[in-house]
Amino acid sequence: MIDTLWMALRLAVAVVLLVAAIPKLRDLPGFAGDLGRYRLVPGPVLRPAAGLVVLAELLAAGLLVAGSPAGFWLAGGLFALFAAAITSALARRLAIPCGCFGGGDVVSRTALARVALLLGASVTGVALGLTGPAPFVSGWDLSMAATLAAGGLVLGRLCLLLPDLRAAMGTPSSTPTRDGASPGGAR
């Protein structure tokens, strides 16, 4: 069962990394601009830094698909850096695109929660990898792992949609708006 869970985590984290890297790869200058809005990386190294992030995401995904525990280590490092950058932007009340998936998501507590969940999955993967699970398992375990991975991704996404669902039902949310204010107008 541990092998199946480890494989499910590998598949889920690899899919997230690929889904995050591909739009960035298609618009590397746009992603470099997103990185620049965090005001953490000096201008002259923004494009190389953006390329390095995308390369690291693709490498981590490839390592995870190949069954290497190093993929979890690299993914965990990336997620820790993303969490630090988002936390810094939230603390400075920056209303900027998070640059997470190449879309229009803004820096928010929801984005931070998503990255924290992925960091937790990576740490769990590292811990399970230390027990020595086999990188390749039987067909039954593979289908179970794929089901667990898909279910985990769907459940995680649903949990992260809770603030949006509360807002749609008329319940106030504490998620900041684009200008950094909370929806109720208080700062």
Protein Blocks (a to p, Z undefined) as FASTA:
>chain_A
ZZmmmmmmmmmmmmmmmmmmmmmmmmmmlmmmmmmmnopacfklmmmmmmmmmmmmmmmm
mmmmnopaklmmmmmmmmmmmmmmmmmmmmnopacdehlnopabdcdfklmmmmmmmmmm
mmmmmmmmmnopafbdcfklmmmmmmmmmmmmmmmmmmmmmmmmmmmnopacfbdcfkop
afkopZZ
